[in-house]
Amino acid sequence: MNTTQARAVRFDRYGDRDVLYVAGVPVPEPSAGEVLVEVRAAGINPGEAAIRSGAMRELYPSAFPSGQGSDLAGVVTALGEGVEDFVPGDEVLGYSWRRSSHATHAVVPADQLIRKPAALSWEVAGALYVVGCTAWAAVEAVAPRPGEVVAVSAAAGGVGSVVVQLLAVRGARTLAIASAANADWLTGHGATPLPYGEGLEDALRAAAPTGVDAFIDLFGPQYVQLALDLGVPPHRIETIISFAKAQEAGALTKGSADASSREVLGELTELVAAGRVEIPIAATYPLDRVQDAFAALEQRHTHGKIVLVP
């Protein structure tokens, strides 16, 4: 590839995934405090689909043509003035808030990157930030104590898979709501799986006869209501998606921005590198198949992360 040319996912208008395309663009140049990263892997996330569709335009408007992507891992290839933490050739992981990681190259502030441990694959490193920091924020929000019972909806998804494991690290007992196909994985990671659908409230009550102490919703407002019906106090109900219902109920809405720091990312990375937390990779796609990657994501049935590999 010509080192003056990069390739990046773009969209020129709000719409379905068919508005996504890959464009040739100049390789960006790092300014002071920034580094240029040659991207090796970049996770995709439901929030990116919501931004691209226009569903979140009031909160996160797009200027067209827009890029996308937050998660990334790759190799440092150039430094902006004043950067002392990295040198060209360093393998790094981190995040961009410029909707720019779904590309072959991205400029990132140096303080949003950490070194990638050799034990982490590119795919895992490139998928860590959004799910990891979102899960971290959600678990911190409900502040589980050892032995407490925490119910989690969409417990086998990208964020849910990490939430379940962080709860295990904290010593909580997790009631993991997911499809029956994920029961073995959830059981193997210390959770009690419960299939979603009819009879769920009764199943939760039977699994926690003394009550559910906290509830983390990763799917939709019906689960915030379910938590209330179970008698969970609103200050111990956390949702990453049901904002209107949370406001109505007085529940919490912590997300990745609340845990976006080098320190948190470093702790998460250490847990993953040590094998205490697993980041399941559901599938990888080349950049040119970004539409297919989002088609798989938007089915909402994948176990783990979908990753673009530029």
ABEGO torsion letter per residue (X at the ends): XBAABBBBBBBABBEBAAABBBBBBBBBBBBBGBBBBBBABBBBBAAAAAAAAGAAAAABBBBOBBBBEABBBBBBABBBBGBAABBBGBBBBEBBAAGAABBABBBBBAAABBBBBAABBAAAAAAAAAAAAAAAAAAAAAGBBBGBBBBBBGAABAAAAAAAAAAAAAGBBBBBBBBAAAAAAAAAAGBBBBBBEBGAAAAAAAABAAEBABBBBAABAAAAAAAAAAGBBAAABBBAABAAAAAAAGBBBBBAAAABBAAAAAAAAAAAAAGABBBBBABBBBAAAAAAAAAAAAAGABBEBBBBBX
